[in-house]
């Protein structure tokens, strides 16, 4: 296992769920809940002849950034596509509940220092959503996560961290959208219906899932950044993600609320303006919108390094 | 597939008429807000009366098509539909903002949807935000005191059920005799993915409700509060649940309702017994280290 410094310098994309969990908090501060030694596995997979994983494919725990407890959920795409079942869905929900509980405890113990000690939740998504082997339980877990998000609202910031191979799709695509702050690398992808499913449902003319450039233009980090569907676009390095978490931990709740894209009538109205534009424009490709927002050579954007891209890109203007 | 001559699939508007006080639907009006009737036509929203009391109704309309968004038909929830439904919830909260909790109007969700819009334009604009915003709105309204009852009359499929249904206080479903479908994927797809015979899966599903499609399995998991056996009973059962929810909220027992309440019910009914054990163990592990993080 790499030491913390080596981890920080590593690629986020190549890191497994536990490395990402360790790397998103300060060195030596991470305590894992239901770690693999607990062997709290899915009881449903063996029935269907599928191998289990001792952490059920999701690492949960708490670490520190400064005085801020950072509650972590980190999904492992190599285990059944990072999918959500009864046990790892429960781990995710309970991590959110523990963060909310910690907020209450900190307010009681340090009433004058709440802002400096306010908890944070960071979720490293790498998942296609519901685990089909236990689909009904996985589906119900998604609703519990959304419910827990609403309980954390205005109290504990929730950050979606997306830069892993599987991306973040299916039900977890809207879970990520419902967080306060989204940080992505250009390799990260967020969507609802995955490329293969669109192709299967609507045909290859609507969406050619084997066209990787098209897939990234539609759901990748750069597209999400232009659309204001991610707040921070960073290089594919664990320390770059860590730096954003450290920054967000110190923002005011008001600043964090302003980063949201959904969650109020005003935000719904802003999104409806976007839907109106898309309905009128009938874009054949994301690049049509990139151009509309003032990027004169949209086809050049995917080729740029993240640093170059951030220098020249024009984004959707928020009201 | 079996034929059901009494099915309510595709009949969201009929279901509204069967549930509400006669002729009480004011479509596209909630409080002082009036919706554009041309917008998001796959969703019906408006104000109804139930035993003389105002309520909001949100239903799918499977009979409409969209010129702007061709993937939306047959009850699919598209970009416009999700935001229209979210707006209906926010306007409901706004209409009762000054009222005490016990007077906040109910919201009735009539569920018959096969999915969220699966297209390229949908992904470019962010279909995930549309469905997510509706769910957050429902969660906020539920916590503010509005009783929310969902009734599955036809199809409640995967992400579309998460969007329209799974944030309610209580979920009801017409029995499977009406052809009601609740699932993520049909058993045939699960058979393909797990490479197990469909016969074997059917046999397994009798003892383990977590993967198979069907109303009764969701009942066992706590995902459905009560199965409604006769379509004529829908109105009466919905009204009974609304009154129960008012009482539970008045007693401050919000945790018995909504997604968390369904988790408790799933354990009680023996369908989901592991998640609470996992959570209890996590809580115990947290207690041993909490001091280090609270007083860092």
Interface residues (C-beta under 8 A of the other chain):
Chain A: X31 X33 X34 X38 X40 X42 X43 X44 X47 X48 X49 X50 X60 X62 X64 X66 X67 X68 X69 X85 X86 X87 X89 X90 X91 X93 X94 X95 X97 X98 X101 X102 X105 X106 X109 X110 X117 X129 X130 X132 X133 X134 X135 X136 X137 X138 X139 X140 X141 X142 X143 X144 X146 X147 X149 X150 X151 X170 X171 X173 X174 X175 X176 X177 X178 X190 X191 X192 X193 X197 X198 X201 X202 X206 X207 X218 X219 X223 X227 X229 X261 X262 X263 X264 X265 X267 X268 X271 X272 X274 X275 X278 X279 X280 X282 X283 X284 X285 X286 X289
Chain B: X68 X69 X71 X79 X80 X83 X86 X87 X90 X91 X94 X116 X117 X118 X119 X120 X121 X122 X123 X124 X125 X126 X127 X128 X129 X130 X131 X132 X133 X135 X136 X137 X139 X140 X143 X158 X159 X161 X162 X163 X166 X167 X183 X184 X185 X189 X190 X193 X194 X195 X196 X201 X204 X208 X209 X210 X211 X212 X217 X218 X221 X222 X223 X258 X259 X260 X262 X263 X266 X272 X274 X275 X276 X277 X278 X279 X281 X282 X283 X285 X286 X289 X290 X292 X293 X294 X295 X296
